[in-house]
Amino acid sequence: MTTPNEQDLEIIAKQLGREPRGVLAVAYRTPDGLPAVVKTAPRLPDGTPFPTLYYLTDPRLTAEASRQESAGVMREMTERLATDPELAAAYRRAHESYLAERNEIESLDTDFTGGGMPDRVKCLHVLIAHSLAKGPGVNPLGDEAVALAAAAGFRGTAIPADWPAAPGEQA
């Protein structure tokens, strides 16, 4: 993670189509050097609670997250959570880690973290951002969504070249 410089903030503003708010750090840069995930303050400068600690900014990845959502990936992942206790436990650990990290900055007096964690999958944008910021092995469903993005042609540009392949895929 790096403190954003003026150029980063300009790029992020272009990516978002608005001025970024509450940016604490660039949490992930793509292999081609662009900021793609920002770490945000639990409260925006105007005091509004903002529970999304990691926010996806790269338009390539936001479009890919939306494509995956439209393709039913969230539904399939949520179904697996109900039938795979190991996956559910790992996903709960990701939620707890996310919540603890956010609470170290400032507690919002809520256990909401985003993305549907820990019981369902509601937003792949949040899960992808979390996985890219923390690296593989922290958020299993975010890791899968990143692997799907890599397999969709983003490996080496928006996704690290060495990101683990999705089950059944070859890197």
LOBANU-514009 format. One line per field, with one value per residue (C-alpha): z, x, y; residue in three letters. Coordinates in Angstrom, 2 decimals. Example, Ala and Ser with C-alpha at 12.3 -4.5 7.8 and 13.67 -1.06 7.14 Angstrom:
# LOBANU-514009
pz: 7.80 / 7.14
px: 12.30 / 13.67
py: -4.50 / -1.06
residu: ALA / SER
//
This chain:
# LOBANU-514009
pz: 0.00 / -0.82 / 0.06 / -3.02 / -4.75 / -6.78 / -10.01 / -8.38 / -7.22 / -10.72 / -12.25 / -9.65 / -10.31 / -14.04 / -13.29 / -11.06 / -13.03 / -9.82 / -7.15 / -4.84 / -1.21 / 1.93 / 0.16 / 2.70 / 0.38 / -2.99 / -1.86 / -5.21 / -8.45 / -11.63 / -13.32 / -15.83 / -12.92 / -12.45 / -9.12 / -9.12 / -5.48 / -2.85 / 0.89 / 2.18 / 5.55 / 7.45 / 7.44 / 4.49 / 5.06 / 5.61 / 8.37 / 6.31 / 7.31 / 4.50 / 5.48 / 2.22 / 3.27 / -0.15 / -3.22 / -6.79 / -9.14 / -12.33 / -14.99 / -16.59 / -13.33 / -12.39 / -15.79 / -15.30 / -11.81 / -13.29 / -16.09 / -13.56 / -11.49 / -14.59 / -15.45 / -12.12 / -10.36 / -7.12 / -7.02 / -7.56 / -4.86 / -2.38 / -3.06 / -2.36 / 0.94 / 2.09 / 1.28 / 1.86 / 5.55 / 4.84 / 2.29 / 4.64 / 7.48 / 5.26 / 4.03 / 7.63 / 8.47 / 5.54 / 6.93 / 10.43 / 9.09 / 7.01 / 9.99 / 12.35 / 9.88 / 9.38 / 13.12 / 13.69 / 11.71 / 13.17 / 14.40 / 12.75 / 15.45 / 12.85 / 11.77 / 8.13 / 5.93 / 2.37 / -0.50 / 1.46 / 3.84 / 5.78 / 4.78 / 1.08 / -1.97 / -2.84 / -4.59 / -6.48 / -6.77 / -3.00 / -2.97 / -5.89 / -4.29 / -0.98 / -2.63 / -4.78 / -1.78 / 0.53 / -1.99 / -2.52 / 0.48 / 2.51 / 0.79 / -1.01 / -3.07 / -3.93 / -5.00 / -7.29 / -8.86 / -9.47 / -11.03 / -13.31 / -14.33 / -15.04 / -17.20 / -19.03 / -20.39 / -17.61 / -16.45 / -16.65 / -17.27 / -14.58 / -12.64 / -11.55 / -14.00 / -11.16 / -9.65 / -8.93 / -11.58 / -10.89 / -10.23 / -13.58 / -15.34 / -16.42 / -15.70
px: 0.00 / 1.17 / 0.10 / -1.61 / 0.17 / -1.53 / -1.15 / -2.76 / -5.70 / -6.12 / -6.11 / -8.57 / -10.87 / -10.83 / -11.47 / -14.45 / -15.76 / -15.76 / -13.40 / -12.34 / -13.37 / -11.73 / -8.77 / -6.19 / -3.97 / -3.62 / -4.10 / -3.39 / -1.74 / -2.15 / 0.88 / 0.64 / 1.11 / -2.33 / -4.10 / -6.95 / -8.04 / -8.11 / -8.30 / -10.92 / -11.63 / -14.58 / -16.07 / -15.95 / -14.68 / -18.26 / -18.77 / -20.88 / -20.19 / -18.47 / -18.05 / -16.33 / -12.69 / -11.40 / -12.92 / -12.36 / -11.51 / -10.04 / -12.78 / -11.56 / -12.03 / -15.30 / -16.72 / -15.45 / -16.99 / -20.31 / -20.01 / -19.41 / -22.37 / -24.60 / -23.37 / -24.65 / -21.32 / -22.67 / -25.62 / -23.35 / -20.94 / -23.77 / -25.14 / -21.69 / -21.47 / -24.59 / -23.16 / -19.41 / -18.56 / -14.83 / -15.59 / -18.10 / -15.53 / -12.83 / -15.27 / -16.23 / -12.53 / -12.20 / -15.15 / -13.65 / -10.26 / -11.87 / -13.92 / -10.92 / -8.79 / -11.50 / -12.13 / -8.42 / -8.94 / -12.35 / -15.24 / -18.59 / -20.36 / -21.56 / -20.48 / -21.38 / -18.31 / -19.58 / -19.87 / -22.42 / -19.82 / -20.06 / -23.26 / -23.79 / -22.21 / -23.78 / -21.05 / -18.08 / -16.61 / -15.96 / -14.66 / -12.30 / -11.01 / -10.42 / -8.54 / -6.38 / -5.54 / -4.64 / -3.34 / -4.44 / -5.39 / -7.42 / -10.81 / -11.57 / -14.49 / -12.73 / -9.75 / -12.01 / -13.49 / -9.99 / -8.97 / -12.01 / -10.97 / -7.47 / -8.89 / -11.06 / -7.94 / -6.79 / -3.81 / -0.66 / -2.48 / -5.10 / -4.42 / -0.98 / 0.52 / 1.10 / -2.43 / -3.56 / -5.86 / -9.52 / -10.45 / -10.46 / -8.57 / -4.97 / -2.97
py: 0.00 / 3.45 / 6.95 / 8.38 / 11.24 / 13.96 / 11.98 / 8.91 / 11.01 / 12.47 / 8.98 / 7.71 / 10.69 / 9.86 / 6.19 / 7.01 / 9.96 / 12.01 / 13.25 / 10.41 / 10.77 / 9.46 / 7.83 / 6.67 / 4.63 / 3.01 / -0.57 / -2.23 / -1.17 / -3.13 / -4.69 / -1.84 / 0.59 / 2.10 / 2.49 / -0.03 / -0.39 / 2.31 / 1.92 / 4.33 / 5.87 / 4.39 / 7.89 / 10.23 / 13.78 / 14.99 / 12.38 / 9.97 / 6.33 / 4.43 / 0.78 / -0.25 / -0.34 / -1.45 / 0.17 / -0.99 / 1.91 / 0.42 / 0.56 / -2.67 / -4.51 / -2.82 / -3.84 / -7.39 / -7.58 / -6.44 / -9.02 / -11.79 / -10.63 / -10.66 / -14.16 / -15.55 / -15.95 / -14.43 / -16.84 / -19.85 / -18.68 / -18.08 / -21.58 / -23.05 / -21.16 / -23.02 / -26.44 / -26.12 / -25.58 / -25.06 / -22.36 / -20.73 / -20.73 / -19.20 / -16.56 / -15.74 / -15.35 / -12.91 / -10.94 / -10.87 / -9.76 / -6.99 / -5.80 / -5.84 / -3.89 / -1.26 / -1.00 / -0.31 / 2.88 / 3.74 / 1.64 / 2.29 / 0.25 / -2.23 / -5.67 / -4.92 / -5.21 / -5.37 / -7.74 / -9.79 / -11.17 / -13.41 / -15.18 / -14.47 / -12.90 / -9.58 / -7.53 / -8.91 / -5.41 / -5.42 / -8.99 / -8.41 / -5.21 / -7.02 / -9.88 / -7.62 / -5.41 / -8.29 / -10.85 / -14.43 / -16.54 / -14.03 / -13.95 / -17.22 / -15.95 / -12.72 / -14.82 / -16.86 / -13.73 / -12.34 / -15.67 / -15.49 / -11.97 / -13.22 / -16.01 / -13.45 / -11.76 / -9.44 / -11.51 / -9.41 / -6.12 / -5.52 / -8.77 / -10.00 / -12.49 / -14.94 / -14.82 / -18.42 / -19.88 / -20.54 / -24.17 / -25.96 / -23.12 / -22.97 / -19.79
residu: MET / THR / THR / PRO / ASN / GLU / GLN / ASP / LEU / GLU / ILE / ILE / ALA / LYS / GLN / LEU / GLY / ARG / GLU / PRO / ARG / GLY / VAL / LEU / ALA / VAL / ALA / TYR / ARG / THR / PRO / ASP / GLY / LEU / PRO / ALA / VAL / VAL / LYS / THR / ALA / PRO / ARG / LEU / PRO / ASP / GLY / THR / PRO / PHE / PRO / THR / LEU / TYR / TYR / LEU / THR / ASP / PRO / ARG / LEU / THR / ALA / GLU / ALA / SER / ARG / GLN / GLU / SER / ALA / GLY / VAL / MET / ARG / GLU / MET / THR / GLU / ARG / LEU / ALA / THR / ASP / PRO / GLU / LEU / ALA / ALA / ALA / TYR / ARG / ARG / ALA / HIS / GLU / SER / TYR / LEU / ALA / GLU / ARG / ASN / GLU / ILE / GLU / SER / LEU / ASP / THR / ASP / PHE / THR / GLY / GLY / GLY / MET / PRO / ASP / ARG / VAL / LYS / CYS / LEU / HIS / VAL / LEU / ILE / ALA / HIS / SER / LEU / ALA / LYS / GLY / PRO / GLY / VAL / ASN / PRO / LEU / GLY / ASP / GLU / ALA / VAL / ALA / LEU / ALA / ALA / ALA / ALA / GLY / PHE / ARG / GLY / THR / ALA / ILE / PRO / ALA / ASP / TRP / PRO / ALA / ALA / PRO / GLY / GLU / GLN / ALA
//
